[in-house]
Amino acid sequence: MRVLIIDDDEDVVFSLQTILCAKGVEVVGTGTDGSEAVKLYEELQPDILLMDIQMKPMNGLDAAEQILAKDKTARVLFLTTFSDDEYIVEALRIGAKGYCLKQDFAAIVPSLNAVMSGQSVFGGEIVNKLPVLMQNKESFDYASYDISEKEQEIIHQVALGRSNKEIAEALFLSEGTVRNYISSILEKLSLRDRTQLAVFYYQHL
């Protein structure tokens, strides 16, 4: 696993390098702000970009948006703190794979492994706050996107964090049918993955 670390705190960078190298993770480069992240990502093509959100002059969100606009397959995992709820919601909206808490170094390597295996990583405290953080008074016309009532039920189940198996049991469908529905929904809404779908749902309540 090749990881690029971007953080404006040198102590954090040093600690992360030490932890990751001890676990056999290759740190291919480091930087201190978003502009470096954009440049180094293009040069080094890491498997995962592990990046702080709050940096100057360019923050992590702006950098990730630029990177993901050029490379939709980019894996961006943010470093953040408990107080960054709104930033995290924006990170998920633009297509980041989740976040790690700076206070919880022990969880960073497992989070990187999860992202490498195709999962998204974001804590339960954020999931619980999404409906409040992303309230939008305008109703969304799913029908205009050819989203059926059954598909809307599945979107709701995904937003609740349920697996394909759990959705299948709840809606009396096979897991294969659920997977097909979700693939179709993502295509219709031009979304990348389940995480973006969950964020989309709460954004358009």
N, C-alpha and C positions, 0 to 999 in steps of 0.2 A: 504494500500500500504506500503510495507516494502522496505526501501531504504538504501543502503550502500553508504557512502560518502568517497571518496578518494581524498585528495588534500594536497599538501605540505605547503599551506598557512593556518595557524591556524585561522586567521581572517575570511577567506572565509568559513572554516569549521564551525566556530561558527555562522556566519551569516546564512549559509544554514540550520543548525540545528534549529535555532530560527524560521526561516521562515517556514520550513517544519512542525515543531511541531505545530506552530500556525494554520496551515491549516489541521491539523489532520493526517499528514503523519508520520508514525513510522520510525525513524532513528535507524536501528538495529546495526549500528557500524560505525566507522570512521577509516581512516588510512592515511598515509602520502606519500606512494609511491607505485609503481606497484607491488612489491613483496608482500606487505601487502594486496593489492587488490586481488591477486590470492589466498592467504591463507584465507582471511576473506570471500571471495565469496564462497569458498568451504565449510567453516564452517557454515556460516549464511544463505546461499541460499536466498539472497534478491530477491524481485520482479524486482528491477532495481538497477544497479550499476551506480552511478553518479560520474564521475571521471575526474580529470584533465588530460591533455595530457602531458604537459611538467613537468616532475618530475625526480628526481635522487634518487637512482641509476637506478631504472627501470622506464621507462616512461609508460604512460597510454596505448599507442598503443601496446607495447610489452605485457603488462599485459592482455589487451583485447584479443589479438591474442591467448594467452595461454588459457584464460577462454573459448573463443568461440570454440577452438579446442576440448575441453572436453565437453562443453555444448552448442550445436548449438542454443538452445532456449534462451540463456542468453540475457537479455536486457541491453545493455551498452549505456549510454547517456553521452557524453563527455562535459566537461566544457572547454571553450576555449576563445580566443580573436579574434578580427577582423583580426589580422595578421597571423593567423594560417591556411591559405588556403590549403597548401600542406598537412599539418597534417590531416585536415578534409577530404580531398580526400582519404587519406590512411585509415582513420577511417571508411569511408563508404565502401571502398573496402573490408576490413576484416570482415564487417558485423555488425558494430555498428548501433544503431538506430538513430543516429544524434548527435546534439550538442546544448548546451545552451551557450549563451554569459555571461561571468562573470559580465559584466557591466549591464546586464538586469535581475536583480533578479526577477522582477515581472513576467517574462515569464517562469521561471523555473518550477513552479507547473503546469501550463497548459501544458508544454512540457512533464512532467512526466505523467500527465493524458493521453496525446495523445499516448505516448509510451505504457502505460498499455492497451490502447484500440486497439493496433496493428498497430499504425501509425508510420511513421518515421518523424523525426523533423530536418530539416536543412533549413537555410535561403535562400532567393531568391538571395542574393549576391553570394552565393556559386554555386547555380544552374547556374547562368549566367556565372560563371567563369569556370565551369567544362570542356567545350570544349577546352579551352586554357590550363588549368592545366593538362589535361589528354591526350594531343595529343600523338599519337603513329603512326609513319610513316608506320609501317607494316600493310598491309591490312589483314582483318580477313576473313577466309574462312567459312562463315556461312553454306554453303552447306555441308561441311564435318560433321557438327553437325545435319544434316537433318532439317535445318531451312529454311522454304520456303520464297518466296518473300513476301507473305502476312504477315508471322510472322516477317519478317524484318521491314515491315511497322509499325507493332504494337510495336516492340521494339523502333523504332524511336519516336512514339507517346508517349510511356511511358517515354522516355528520355526527352521529352519536358514538362513533368510534368502533362500530361492530365489524367483525370479520365477515368474510363471504359465507362461512359456515353458519354463523349466527343469523345473518340476513336471510339465508336460505331457509333456516328453520322458522324464522319469524313470519316469512311471507309464503311459506309452503312452496318453495322453488328448489331446484337442484343448484348445487354450487356452480356448475358449469353455466347454467342459465344466468345466475347472478353476475358471474365474470363477464359474460357477453353483454348483459345490460350495462354494466359499468363501463366497458370499453366503448359502447355506443354512445353513452352519455358524455364521456370525456371528449369524444370526437365532435359531438353536436355542439358542445359548449366551448370547444377549443381550449380544453384544460389538459394539464400534463399528467396529473396523478390524483390519487384519492385525497391527499392533503389539500390540494388546490380545490377539489370538489367540496370538501367540508368547509373550507374558508368561503367559497362561493355561496354555499347554502346560507351560512350565517350572515354574510354580507347582504343577501337579498331577502331576508325575512320580511 
